Amino acid sequence: MQNTTRDRIVVAAARLLQRQGYVGTGIKQIANEAQATLGSVYHFFPGGKETVAVAAIAHSSAEFAALLRGALAGEEDPAEAVLACSRQLAEELRRSGWIDGCPVTAAALETLGTDSEIQRACADALRDWTALVHDKLLTAGFDAATAQEIAGTVISTLEGAEVTAQVNRSEEPLHAAGRQLARLVRSYELRPAG
């Protein structure tokens, strides 16, 4: 991302939302973290905190998608690709000191039951990530319906494992999830006709 004032605001908001959630993040704090004036925040985001949050979630979603895409592309075998995703997530989480977990979890949980732009941005992120895994499975020869179910299971499991890893300050929940997801993917792999 470029280093314009708008970009700094989005990146600062993304990090704050990831670490303290939507409710715990104030518009003044976003401005301070971005080294921007409050007027600049409202200039770029006239809708205030919610519109900044939506842009921040979209930014975080794209960052996470890039991480996921890289891990999936790094392995030809879909089971190994899923395992690589869990390993990379575990490593990134540990390196952050257990504070940079899923970029949408906190905001999603805080806005459950609402029909807000934030909730829609979180749903879009989860859908996009699921599509990346789905596409990997399709490329490996899975049928579309099975690929969709497994992809949803992969993302849901990794999301839960990441929260558990944060709470326990341990990579093991993500490693265990990765091993079990790889086993699941292998159980569905197409076998040559014999």
Residue frames as a rotation matrix with the C-alpha (Angstrom) as fourth column:
MET 1
0.580 0.814 0.000 0.00
0.814 -0.580 0.000 0.00
0.000 0.000 -1.000 0.00
GLN 2
-0.041 -0.572 0.819 1.22
0.452 -0.742 -0.496 3.51
0.891 0.350 0.289 -0.76
ASN 3
-0.469 -0.238 -0.851 2.07
0.883 -0.136 -0.448 5.86
-0.009 -0.962 0.274 2.06
THR 4
-0.437 0.428 0.791 -0.61
0.066 -0.862 0.503 8.48
0.897 0.272 0.349 1.51
THR 5
-0.754 0.222 0.619 -2.52
-0.653 -0.364 -0.665 9.90
0.077 -0.905 0.419 4.46
ARG 6
0.333 0.935 -0.120 -5.56
-0.924 0.349 0.158 7.80
0.190 0.058 0.980 3.52
ASP 7
0.300 -0.296 -0.907 -3.40
-0.125 0.930 -0.345 4.66
0.946 0.217 0.242 3.34
ARG 8
-0.780 -0.622 0.069 -1.83
-0.112 0.030 -0.993 5.38
0.616 -0.783 -0.093 6.74
ILE 9
-0.363 0.741 0.565 -5.32
-0.930 -0.255 -0.263 5.79
-0.051 -0.622 0.782 8.23
VAL 10
0.575 0.615 -0.539 -6.49
-0.679 0.726 0.104 2.47
0.456 0.306 0.836 6.77
VAL 11
-0.024 -0.680 -0.733 -3.39
0.071 0.730 -0.680 0.57
0.997 -0.068 0.031 7.89
ALA 12
-0.854 -0.267 0.446 -3.50
-0.376 -0.275 -0.885 2.07
0.359 -0.924 0.134 11.40
ALA 13
-0.007 0.942 0.335 -7.20
-0.999 0.006 -0.039 1.25
-0.039 -0.335 0.942 11.72
ALA 14
0.481 0.156 -0.863 -6.58
-0.420 0.905 -0.070 -2.29
0.770 0.396 0.501 10.46
ARG 15
-0.483 -0.754 -0.445 -3.91
0.102 0.456 -0.884 -2.95
0.870 -0.472 -0.144 13.10
LEU 16
-0.799 0.219 0.561 -5.98
-0.597 -0.401 -0.695 -1.42
0.073 -0.890 0.451 15.88
LEU 17
0.277 0.955 -0.103 -9.11
-0.945 0.290 0.151 -3.38
0.174 0.056 0.983 14.92
GLN 18
0.253 -0.270 -0.929 -7.09
-0.169 0.933 -0.317 -6.57
0.953 0.237 0.191 14.75
ARG 19
-0.664 -0.679 -0.312 -5.64
0.211 0.231 -0.950 -6.02
0.717 -0.697 -0.010 18.21
GLN 20
-0.966 0.245 -0.081 -8.46
0.004 -0.300 -0.954 -4.35
-0.258 -0.922 0.289 20.13
GLY 21
-0.381 0.875 0.298 -11.61
0.889 0.435 -0.142 -4.80
-0.254 0.211 -0.944 18.09
TYR 22
-0.259 0.400 0.879 -14.09
0.584 -0.660 0.472 -2.28
0.769 0.636 -0.062 16.74
VAL 23
0.759 0.646 -0.087 -15.57
0.429 -0.396 0.812 -1.22
0.490 -0.653 -0.577 20.07
GLY 24
0.570 -0.598 -0.564 -12.15
0.658 -0.079 0.749 -0.76
-0.492 -0.798 0.349 21.67
THR 25
-0.495 -0.770 0.402 -10.81
0.855 -0.348 0.385 1.42
-0.156 0.534 0.831 18.87
GLY 26
0.354 0.602 -0.715 -11.58
0.468 -0.776 -0.422 5.14
-0.810 -0.186 -0.557 18.80
ILE 27
0.801 0.030 0.597 -11.45
0.571 -0.333 -0.750 7.49
0.176 0.942 -0.284 15.85
LYS 28
0.823 -0.542 0.170 -8.96
-0.566 -0.807 0.171 9.76
0.045 -0.237 -0.971 17.67
GLN 29
0.311 -0.715 0.626 -6.72
-0.246 0.576 0.779 6.78
-0.918 -0.397 0.004 18.34
ILE 30
0.519 -0.077 0.851 -6.81
0.763 0.491 -0.421 5.87
-0.385 0.868 0.313 14.64
ALA 31
0.923 -0.158 0.351 -5.81
0.061 -0.840 -0.539 9.44
0.379 0.519 -0.766 13.73
ASN 32
0.624 -0.717 0.312 -2.95
-0.693 -0.322 0.645 9.40
-0.362 -0.618 -0.698 16.27
GLU 33
0.277 -0.507 0.816 -1.65
0.151 0.862 0.484 6.02
-0.949 -0.011 0.315 15.11
ALA 34
0.536 0.008 0.844 -1.80
0.834 0.147 -0.532 7.17
-0.129 0.989 0.072 11.49
GLN 35
-0.488 -0.661 -0.570 -0.05
0.603 -0.727 0.328 10.44
-0.631 -0.184 0.753 12.32
ALA 36
-0.580 0.448 0.681 -2.99
0.541 -0.413 0.733 12.23
0.609 0.793 -0.003 10.76
THR 37
-0.901 0.360 0.243 -5.38
-0.434 -0.727 -0.532 14.89
-0.015 -0.585 0.811 11.95
LEU 38
-0.498 0.820 0.281 -8.91
0.323 0.476 -0.818 14.05
-0.805 -0.317 -0.502 12.96
GLY 39
0.214 0.550 -0.807 -10.01
-0.538 -0.623 -0.568 16.32
-0.815 0.556 0.162 10.11
SER 40
-0.520 -0.483 -0.704 -8.06
-0.854 0.284 0.436 14.17
-0.010 0.828 -0.560 7.65
VAL 41
-0.923 0.231 0.307 -9.81
0.157 0.956 -0.246 11.04
-0.351 -0.179 -0.919 8.88
TYR 42
-0.027 0.995 -0.099 -13.21
0.300 -0.086 -0.950 12.64
-0.954 -0.056 -0.296 8.35
HIS 43
-0.038 -0.059 -0.998 -12.09
-0.813 -0.579 0.065 14.06
-0.582 0.813 -0.026 5.01
PHE 44
-0.750 -0.345 -0.564 -11.29
-0.628 0.641 0.441 10.60
0.210 0.685 -0.698 3.65
PHE 45
-0.731 0.510 -0.454 -14.01
0.524 0.845 0.104 8.82
0.437 -0.162 -0.885 5.62
PRO 46
-0.664 0.485 0.568 -16.98
-0.486 -0.858 0.164 11.19
0.567 -0.167 0.806 6.03
GLY 47
0.360 0.838 -0.410 -19.02
-0.218 0.503 0.836 8.33
0.907 -0.211 0.364 7.51
GLY 48
0.382 -0.264 0.886 -16.68
-0.914 -0.250 0.320 8.21
0.137 -0.932 -0.336 10.49
LYS 49
-0.283 -0.620 0.732 -15.47
-0.808 0.566 0.167 5.19
-0.517 -0.544 -0.661 12.38
GLU 50
0.392 0.487 0.781 -17.64
-0.050 0.858 -0.511 2.62
-0.919 0.161 0.360 10.59
THR 51
0.987 -0.020 -0.160 -16.43
-0.160 -0.035 -0.986 3.63
0.014 0.999 -0.038 7.12
VAL 52
0.100 -0.993 0.064 -12.80
-0.979 -0.110 -0.174 3.59
0.180 -0.045 -0.983 8.30
ALA 53
-0.159 -0.118 0.980 -13.41
-0.586 0.811 0.003 0.14
-0.795 -0.574 -0.198 9.79
VAL 54
0.794 0.497 0.350 -14.89
-0.004 0.580 -0.815 -1.20
-0.607 0.646 0.462 6.55
ALA 55
0.747 -0.596 -0.295 -11.86
-0.521 -0.249 -0.816 0.03
0.413 0.763 -0.497 4.59
ALA 56
-0.130 -0.824 0.552 -9.54
-0.989 0.148 -0.012 -1.43
-0.071 -0.548 -0.834 7.24
ILE 57
0.207 0.290 0.934 -11.27
-0.314 0.924 -0.217 -4.82
-0.927 -0.249 0.282 7.11
ALA 58
0.990 0.138 -0.027 -11.00
-0.060 0.241 -0.969 -4.86
-0.128 0.961 0.247 3.32
HIS 59
0.364 -0.930 -0.060 -7.28
-0.819 -0.288 -0.495 -4.03
0.443 0.230 -0.867 3.61
SER 60
-0.239 -0.444 0.864 -6.70
-0.850 0.526 0.035 -6.73
-0.470 -0.726 -0.503 6.23
SER 61
0.607 0.551 0.573 -8.69
-0.177 0.797 -0.578 -9.22
-0.775 0.250 0.581 4.20
ALA 62
0.903 -0.317 -0.289 -6.49
-0.306 -0.003 -0.952 -8.60
0.301 0.948 -0.099 1.17
GLU 63
-0.025 -0.950 0.311 -3.33
-0.972 -0.050 -0.228 -8.99
0.232 -0.308 -0.923 3.30
PHE 64
-0.106 0.056 0.993 -4.57
-0.584 0.804 -0.108 -12.28
-0.805 -0.591 -0.053 4.73
ALA 65
0.881 0.457 0.124 -5.64
-0.141 0.503 -0.852 -13.45
-0.452 0.734 0.508 1.27
ALA 66
0.536 -0.764 -0.358 -2.12
-0.694 -0.158 -0.702 -12.80
0.480 0.625 -0.616 -0.01
LEU 67
-0.355 -0.630 0.691 -0.66
-0.907 0.411 -0.090 -14.88
-0.227 -0.659 -0.717 2.84
LEU 68
0.218 0.563 0.797 -3.18
-0.300 0.816 -0.495 -17.65
-0.929 -0.131 0.346 2.16
ARG 69
0.939 0.136 -0.316 -2.63
-0.330 0.101 -0.939 -17.51
-0.096 0.986 0.139 -1.61
GLY 70
0.143 -0.977 -0.161 1.14
-0.913 -0.067 -0.402 -17.76
0.382 0.205 -0.901 -1.14
ALA 71
-0.412 -0.265 0.872 0.90
-0.713 0.689 -0.128 -20.74
-0.567 -0.674 -0.473 1.20
LEU 72
0.513 0.698 0.500 -1.56
-0.174 0.655 -0.736 -22.53
-0.841 0.290 0.457 -1.08
ALA 73
0.882 -0.192 -0.431 0.54
-0.452 -0.082 -0.888 -21.89
0.135 0.978 -0.159 -4.18
GLY 74
0.033 -0.976 0.214 3.71
-0.999 -0.032 0.004 -23.10
0.003 -0.214 -0.977 -2.48
GLU 75
-0.640 -0.178 0.748 2.54
-0.318 0.947 -0.046 -26.73
-0.700 -0.267 -0.662 -2.43
GLU 76
-0.724 0.373 -0.580 1.10
-0.556 0.181 0.811 -28.72
0.408 0.910 0.077 -5.31
ASP 77
-0.598 0.488 -0.636 -0.59
0.556 0.824 0.109 -31.26
0.577 -0.288 -0.764 -3.06
PRO 78
0.041 0.695 0.718 -3.73
-0.158 -0.705 0.691 -29.65
0.987 -0.142 0.081 -1.58
ALA 79
0.808 0.212 -0.550 -3.31
0.453 0.374 0.809 -31.41
0.377 -0.903 0.206 1.77
GLU 80
-0.114 -0.934 -0.339 0.25
0.993 -0.117 -0.014 -30.13
-0.026 -0.338 0.941 2.07
ALA 81
-0.504 -0.009 0.864 -0.95
0.329 -0.926 0.183 -26.68
0.798 0.377 0.470 0.98
VAL 82
0.583 0.774 0.246 -3.49
-0.031 -0.282 0.959 -26.56
0.812 -0.567 -0.141 3.81
LEU 83
0.632 -0.453 -0.629 -0.82
0.775 0.368 0.514 -27.73
-0.002 -0.812 0.583 6.25
ALA 84
-0.460 -0.821 0.339 1.48
0.827 -0.535 -0.172 -24.97
0.322 0.201 0.925 4.97
CYS 85
-0.002 0.557 0.830 -1.27
0.028 -0.830 0.557 -22.42
1.000 0.024 -0.014 5.66
SER 86
0.895 0.385 -0.227 -1.61
0.207 0.093 0.974 -23.53
0.396 -0.918 0.004 9.27
ARG 87
0.219 -0.903 -0.369 2.16
0.973 0.174 0.152 -23.43
-0.073 -0.393 0.917 9.75
GLN 88
-0.524 -0.427 0.737 2.46
0.571 -0.818 -0.067 -19.95
0.632 0.385 0.673 8.31
LEU 89
0.385 0.741 0.550 -0.42
-0.065 -0.572 0.817 -18.67
0.921 -0.351 -0.172 10.43
ALA 90
0.828 -0.115 -0.549 1.18
0.551 0.350 0.758 -20.15
0.105 -0.930 0.354 13.54
GLU 91
-0.177 -0.984 -0.008 4.52
0.982 -0.176 -0.066 -18.56
0.063 -0.019 0.998 12.73
GLU 92
-0.374 0.098 0.922 3.01
0.268 -0.941 0.209 -15.13
0.888 0.325 0.326 12.02
LEU 93
0.684 0.717 0.135 0.96
0.028 -0.210 0.977 -15.25
0.729 -0.664 -0.164 15.22
ARG 94
0.580 -0.558 -0.593 3.95
0.810 0.322 0.490 -16.21
-0.082 -0.765 0.639 17.34
ARG 95
-0.426 -0.812 0.399 6.08
0.852 -0.509 -0.125 -13.48
0.305 0.287 0.908 15.76
SER 96
-0.102 0.472 0.876 3.41
0.051 -0.877 0.478 -10.89
0.993 0.094 0.065 16.61
GLY 97
-0.936 -0.232 0.263 3.54
-0.250 -0.086 -0.964 -11.84
0.246 -0.969 0.022 20.28
TRP 98
-0.720 0.689 -0.079 0.12
0.691 0.702 -0.173 -13.51
-0.064 -0.179 -0.982 19.97
ILE 99
-0.383 0.593 -0.708 -1.70
0.154 -0.715 -0.682 -10.25
-0.911 -0.371 0.183 19.23
ASP 100
-0.438 0.196 -0.877 -2.11
-0.815 -0.499 0.295 -10.20
-0.380 0.844 0.378 15.44
GLY 101
-0.526 0.348 0.776 -4.67
0.232 0.937 -0.263 -12.90
-0.818 0.042 -0.574 14.90
CYS 102
-0.275 0.512 0.814 -7.41
0.960 0.197 0.200 -13.00
-0.058 0.836 -0.546 12.31
PRO 103
-0.972 -0.225 0.065 -8.02
0.231 -0.967 0.110 -9.54
0.039 0.122 0.992 10.91
VAL 104
-0.473 0.854 0.217 -11.80
-0.357 -0.411 0.839 -9.84
0.806 0.319 0.499 11.01
THR 105
-0.405 0.341 -0.848 -12.59
0.630 0.776 0.011 -11.94
0.662 -0.530 -0.530 14.09
ALA 106
-0.764 0.077 -0.640 -12.92
0.551 -0.439 -0.710 -9.17
-0.335 -0.895 0.293 16.66
ALA 107
-0.810 0.470 -0.349 -15.00
-0.547 -0.820 0.166 -6.89
-0.209 0.326 0.922 14.43
ALA 108
-0.521 0.631 -0.575 -17.16
-0.238 0.540 0.807 -9.79
0.820 0.557 -0.131 13.28
LEU 109
-0.476 0.311 -0.823 -17.93
0.768 0.603 -0.216 -10.93
0.429 -0.735 -0.526 16.82
GLU 110
-0.808 0.111 -0.578 -18.66
0.330 -0.728 -0.601 -7.42
-0.487 -0.677 0.552 18.02
THR 111
-0.644 0.572 -0.508 -21.17
-0.724 -0.670 0.165 -6.78
-0.246 0.474 0.845 15.24
LEU 112
-0.943 0.331 -0.048 -22.97
0.304 0.909 0.287 -10.15
0.138 0.256 -0.957 15.22
GLY 113
-0.254 0.949 -0.187 -26.70
0.884 0.149 -0.443 -9.85
-0.392 -0.278 -0.877 14.72
THR 114
0.045 0.238 -0.970 -26.42
-0.101 -0.965 -0.241 -6.53
-0.994 0.109 -0.019 12.93
ASP 115
0.536 0.090 0.839 -26.91
0.814 0.210 -0.542 -5.76
-0.225 0.974 0.039 9.28
SER 116
0.643 -0.387 -0.661 -23.98
-0.136 -0.907 0.399 -3.38
-0.754 -0.167 -0.635 9.20
GLU 117
0.779 -0.469 -0.417 -21.38
-0.529 -0.134 -0.838 -2.58
0.337 0.873 -0.353 6.60
ILE 118
-0.185 -0.870 0.458 -18.80
-0.980 0.196 -0.024 -4.04
-0.068 -0.453 -0.889 9.00
GLN 119
0.062 0.284 0.957 -20.63
-0.332 0.910 -0.249 -7.35
-0.941 -0.302 0.151 9.18
ARG 120
0.954 0.299 0.025 -20.88
-0.058 0.265 -0.963 -7.45
-0.294 0.917 0.270 5.37
ALA 121
0.429 -0.875 -0.225 -17.15
-0.823 -0.276 -0.497 -6.66
0.373 0.398 -0.838 5.02
CYS 122
-0.307 -0.505 0.807 -16.33
-0.806 0.589 0.063 -9.52
-0.507 -0.631 -0.587 7.42
ALA 123
0.458 0.561 0.690 -18.60
-0.063 0.794 -0.604 -11.91
-0.887 0.233 0.399 5.49
ASP 124
0.919 -0.171 -0.356 -16.95
-0.381 -0.152 -0.912 -10.85
0.102 0.974 -0.205 2.22
ALA 125
-0.008 -0.990 0.143 -13.51
-0.997 -0.004 -0.082 -11.56
0.082 -0.143 -0.986 3.70
LEU 126
-0.221 -0.030 0.975 -14.49
-0.463 0.883 -0.078 -15.05
-0.859 -0.468 -0.209 4.83
ARG 127
0.787 0.565 0.247 -16.07
-0.010 0.411 -0.912 -15.74
-0.617 0.715 0.329 1.44
ASP 128
0.687 -0.593 -0.419 -12.94
-0.683 -0.331 -0.651 -14.57
0.247 0.734 -0.633 -0.39
TRP 129
-0.293 -0.837 0.463 -10.66
-0.930 0.361 0.065 -16.75
-0.221 -0.411 -0.884 1.73
THR 130
0.107 0.433 0.895 -12.93
-0.179 0.894 -0.411 -19.76
-0.978 -0.117 0.173 1.26
ALA 131
0.936 0.267 -0.230 -12.85
-0.245 0.024 -0.969 -19.17
-0.254 0.963 0.088 -2.51
LEU 132
0.176 -0.950 -0.257 -9.04
-0.971 -0.125 -0.203 -19.35
0.161 0.285 -0.945 -2.50
VAL 133
-0.533 -0.320 0.784 -9.07
-0.548 0.836 -0.032 -22.77
-0.645 -0.447 -0.620 -0.82
HIS 134
0.462 0.805 0.373 -11.98
-0.096 0.463 -0.881 -23.87
-0.882 0.371 0.291 -3.04
ASP 135
0.776 -0.191 -0.601 -10.02
-0.631 -0.227 -0.742 -22.96
0.005 0.955 -0.297 -6.17
LYS 136
-0.331 -0.935 0.129 -6.97
-0.941 0.337 0.022 -24.89
-0.064 -0.114 -0.991 -4.93
LEU 137
-0.362 0.264 0.894 -9.13
-0.234 0.903 -0.361 -27.97
-0.902 -0.340 -0.265 -4.39
LEU 138
0.759 0.641 -0.111 -10.81
-0.225 0.098 -0.969 -27.63
-0.610 0.761 0.219 -7.78
THR 139
0.372 -0.722 -0.583 -7.40
-0.914 -0.176 -0.365 -27.45
0.161 0.669 -0.726 -9.43
ALA 140
-0.614 -0.636 0.467 -6.47
-0.738 0.673 -0.054 -30.67
-0.280 -0.378 -0.882 -7.62
GLY 141
-0.806 0.298 -0.512 -9.50
-0.193 0.685 0.703 -32.47
0.560 0.665 -0.494 -9.09
PHE 142
-0.795 0.593 -0.131 -12.14
0.345 0.262 -0.901 -32.17
-0.500 -0.762 -0.412 -6.39
ASP 143
-0.261 0.786 0.560 -15.72
0.834 -0.108 0.540 -31.74
0.485 0.608 -0.628 -7.54
ALA 144
-0.451 0.034 0.892 -17.21
-0.025 -0.999 0.026 -28.28
0.892 -0.011 0.451 -6.92
ALA 145
0.593 0.769 0.240 -19.61
-0.285 -0.078 0.955 -29.26
0.753 -0.635 0.173 -4.11
THR 146
0.686 -0.416 -0.597 -16.99
0.700 0.600 0.386 -31.18
0.198 -0.683 0.703 -2.15
ALA 147
-0.373 -0.871 0.320 -14.41
0.747 -0.487 -0.453 -28.44
0.550 0.070 0.832 -2.71
GLN 148
-0.092 0.416 0.905 -16.84
-0.238 -0.891 0.386 -25.85
0.967 -0.180 0.181 -1.35
GLU 149
0.878 0.470 -0.091 -17.60
-0.055 0.289 0.956 -27.85
0.476 -0.834 0.279 1.81
ILE 150
0.408 -0.806 -0.430 -13.97
0.904 0.421 0.067 -28.65
0.127 -0.416 0.901 2.51
ALA 151
-0.403 -0.567 0.719 -12.89
0.489 -0.797 -0.355 -25.05
0.774 0.209 0.598 1.83
GLY 152
0.320 0.612 0.723 -15.47
-0.378 -0.618 0.690 -23.76
0.869 -0.494 0.034 4.30
THR 153
0.935 -0.007 -0.355 -14.29
0.290 0.594 0.751 -26.30
0.205 -0.805 0.557 6.85
VAL 154
0.025 -1.000 0.000 -10.65
0.913 0.022 -0.408 -25.29
0.408 0.010 0.913 6.33
ILE 155
-0.384 -0.167 0.908 -11.32
0.043 -0.986 -0.163 -21.59
0.923 -0.024 0.385 6.88
SER 156
0.613 0.692 0.381 -13.64
-0.386 -0.159 0.909 -22.18
0.690 -0.704 0.169 9.84
THR 157
0.804 -0.350 -0.481 -11.15
0.565 0.703 0.433 -24.52
0.187 -0.620 0.762 11.49
LEU 158
-0.230 -0.949 0.216 -8.18
0.805 -0.310 -0.505 -22.22
0.546 0.058 0.836 10.95
GLU 159
-0.063 0.295 0.954 -10.16
-0.241 -0.932 0.272 -19.28
0.968 -0.213 0.129 12.34
GLY 160
0.880 0.462 0.107 -11.04
-0.234 0.225 0.946 -21.18
0.413 -0.858 0.306 15.50
ALA 161
0.563 -0.749 -0.350 -7.54
0.806 0.591 0.034 -22.60
0.182 -0.301 0.936 15.87
GLU 162
-0.262 -0.680 0.685 -6.05
0.450 -0.713 -0.537 -19.14
0.854 0.168 0.493 15.54
VAL 163
0.333 0.452 0.828 -8.18
-0.545 -0.624 0.560 -17.79
0.769 -0.638 0.038 18.40
THR 164
0.985 0.027 -0.169 -7.30
0.105 0.686 0.720 -20.83
0.136 -0.727 0.673 20.52
ALA 165
0.206 -0.978 0.006 -3.60
0.861 0.179 -0.476 -20.34
0.464 0.103 0.880 19.74
GLN 166
-0.165 -0.220 0.961 -3.84
-0.070 -0.970 -0.234 -16.69
0.984 -0.106 0.144 20.80
VAL 167
0.687 0.528 0.500 -5.57
-0.524 -0.117 0.844 -17.49
0.504 -0.841 0.196 24.07
ASN 168
0.954 -0.299 -0.028 -3.09
0.257 0.765 0.591 -20.25
-0.155 -0.571 0.806 24.91
ARG 169
0.563 -0.776 -0.283 -0.08
-0.778 -0.614 0.137 -18.41
-0.280 0.143 -0.949 23.48
SER 170
-0.216 -0.550 0.807 0.87
-0.145 0.835 0.530 -21.58
-0.966 -0.002 -0.260 21.65
GLU 171
-0.476 -0.037 -0.878 1.29
-0.871 -0.115 0.477 -22.56
-0.119 0.993 0.023 18.01
GLU 172
-0.942 -0.049 0.331 0.07
-0.062 0.998 -0.030 -26.09
-0.329 -0.049 -0.943 18.72
PRO 173
-0.026 0.990 0.141 -3.67
0.098 0.143 -0.985 -25.47
-0.995 -0.012 -0.101 18.11
LEU 174
0.456 0.144 -0.878 -2.85
-0.779 -0.412 -0.472 -24.29
-0.430 0.900 -0.076 14.58
HIS 175
-0.606 -0.721 -0.335 -0.44
-0.795 0.556 0.242 -27.16
0.012 0.413 -0.911 13.98
ALA 176
-0.734 0.406 0.544 -3.01
0.094 0.854 -0.511 -29.71
-0.673 -0.323 -0.665 15.21
ALA 177
0.340 0.893 -0.296 -5.71
-0.196 -0.241 -0.951 -28.12
-0.920 0.381 0.093 13.06
GLY 178
0.101 -0.388 -0.916 -3.40
-0.976 -0.216 -0.016 -28.23
-0.191 0.896 -0.400 10.05
ARG 179
-0.882 -0.455 0.126 -2.60
-0.437 0.888 0.144 -31.91
-0.177 0.072 -0.982 10.56
GLN 180
-0.430 0.796 0.426 -6.28
0.281 0.566 -0.775 -32.82
-0.858 -0.214 -0.467 10.89
LEU 181
0.454 0.576 -0.680 -7.31
-0.460 -0.502 -0.733 -30.68
-0.763 0.645 0.037 7.91
ALA 182
-0.341 -0.647 -0.682 -4.59
-0.938 0.182 0.296 -32.28
-0.067 0.740 -0.669 5.78
ARG 183
-0.901 0.066 0.428 -5.89
-0.013 0.984 -0.180 -35.70
-0.433 -0.167 -0.886 6.83
LEU 184
0.079 0.996 -0.029 -9.41
0.091 -0.037 -0.995 -34.62
-0.993 0.076 -0.093 5.85
VAL 185
0.321 -0.008 -0.947 -8.26
-0.839 -0.466 -0.280 -33.37
-0.439 0.885 -0.157 2.45
ARG 186
-0.713 -0.657 -0.245 -6.31
-0.699 0.637 0.325 -36.59
-0.057 0.403 -0.913 1.81
SER 187
-0.614 0.520 0.594 -9.35
0.103 0.798 -0.593 -38.69
-0.783 -0.303 -0.544 2.65
TYR 188
0.489 0.852 -0.187 -11.20
-0.026 -0.200 -0.980 -37.12
-0.872 0.484 -0.075 -0.28
GLU 189
-0.281 -0.663 -0.694 -8.40
-0.716 -0.337 0.611 -37.17
-0.639 0.669 -0.380 -2.81
LEU 190
0.721 0.521 -0.456 -9.21
-0.686 0.447 -0.574 -38.81
-0.096 0.727 0.680 -6.08
ARG 191
-0.057 -0.714 0.698 -7.59
-0.313 0.677 0.667 -42.18
-0.948 -0.180 -0.262 -6.60
PRO 192
-0.551 -0.182 -0.815 -6.59
-0.831 0.022 0.557 -43.49
-0.083 0.983 -0.163 -9.98
ALA 193
0.600 0.798 -0.046 -8.95
-0.793 0.587 -0.163 -46.05
-0.104 0.134 0.986 -11.45
GLY 194
-0.492 -0.830 0.262 -7.52
-0.803 0.549 0.230 -49.52
-0.335 -0.097 -0.937 -11.05
